[in-house]
């Protein structure tokens, strides 16, 4: 199958020294004025795989894929009232 026919897959990032995760979404928080990242990875607990999903400060991530792959990652804004909306390309 040609690579162009493959479905979209979230790009990968490194968290800390060892954990590699998929970057699911960027989220800007108006209350703090900071960007966060939703990430997902697989860990093992008691010999069984466990799916983990968490938010981490975007500044703590190291990109591991081509820069273009991060442009497709959804962006959203968590407003002061807690409502989440798609990012319009500017911070209001």
Secondary structure by P-SEA (a helix, b strand, c coil): cccccccbbbbbbbccccbbbbbcbbbbbccccbbbbbbbbccccccbbbbbbbcccccccccccccccccccbbbbbcccccccccccccc
